[in-house]
Amino acid sequence: MASKSGYIPKGRYDSIGAWNAYVTGNESSKTGILEVTDAFGLVPPTIRGADLLAELTNSVVVLPDYFHGQPALISWITEDGSPVEETKDQYIKFVAEKAQAPENLPNVLKSMEEVKRHWPDINTWGGLGIGWGGKETSGPETPFKASGQAFPSRPAREDVERFTIPHICLASQTDNKEGIAAYAELLNGKAGEVETYDIYHGWMGARAMMDDLRTVNEFERGYNQLANFFIKHL
């Protein structure tokens, strides 16, 4: 069924342990990617990106709904990404309580256990996080062979210093420049890849303005870059 955006998802929904999840791609593949969405959950642009990544990598891509159908709402932020004044407190409360990496890492690890049980023949998994979810895919406890993130939330040197697997980071022009510089210093030319796109934060997730040609081009370029990285490292 087409969404309000007109996009028709290519995947399906399934129960994965305690979570409802969007599943797309080749479920007979030997490679899979677990994706942690941004704070706005399973919305059409994010689903479209997952469909594209699955197609480009010939992998199954799984997006658990960690917010259980109650994500942050796009209407809570302005076009430039600032909180709407009337719902500012609600947005800040949501991010503080439900969209913090350390508190949600156990959910990611538990859902990955369920995902592996669901697809026992897939022997290699990658992890992708967009927005706040990026930090949950790459640390010492990671179950992934390679990981990636797009428009990372609050990137910092200490993030990269604990990475243990190949990692790609696609940043926006407004992401923390000091943090992204540390990512580039520690990852580029080694077991990783970092690029800053000349575009707004959120262009590969829920905030993607898919009626804008430049956004569509950079959205597709970003997912192609992610796909090439995962194809190389999975």
C-alpha positions, 0 to 999 in steps of 0.5 A: 500500500502506498504511503501518504508520500506516494512511496510503495514499500517493497518489504513487509512487517514481521514480529521479531521478538518483542518488536514489530519490524520492517523487513525488506530484501533477499531473505535467502541471502547470506548477508543481512543488515540490521538498521536502527532508525532515527528518532522518527521511526519507520516513516516513508523516507527511511523505509525507502532508504532501507529498500534501496540498501537491500536492493543494492546489497542483495541482502535482507535489511531489518528495521525493528521498531524500538519505539513500539509505534510511538516515535518522535513526530516530524511535526515537532521540529521545523524545516531547519531541524530546530524544535517547534516552540509549542512542542519543544518540551515534548521533543526534548523529553522524548529524546532524553528518555527514548533516543539515547544510545547507551540506554538502548544498546541492550535493545539492539543486542537483544533484537539482534539475537532474535534476528539471528534466530529468525534467519539462521542461514545468514552468517554475516550481519552489518549494522546501520544507524541513522541519527542517534542510532549510529553509536549503537552499532560499532562498540566492543559488544558489537555483533556486526562484522561492519557498521555504518551511520548517517548524519550522526547525533553528537559525534565525538572522538571517544565514539571512534576510539571504541570502534572495533570493526570497519565503519562508515560515517556519512555526515551532513554539513551541520553535524558537529565538525570537531567530532566528524574531524575525529572520525575522519582522522581515525577512520579514513584510509584505515578500516573505515570511510568518512564523508561530509555531504553538503546537505542538511542533517537528516537527508537520509532519514525521516527528514528527507524532502523527497520532492526536492531533486537535490535531496533525492540525488544525495539520498541515493548517492548516500545509500549507494556509498553505504551499499558499496561499503557493506558489499566490501566488508560483509 
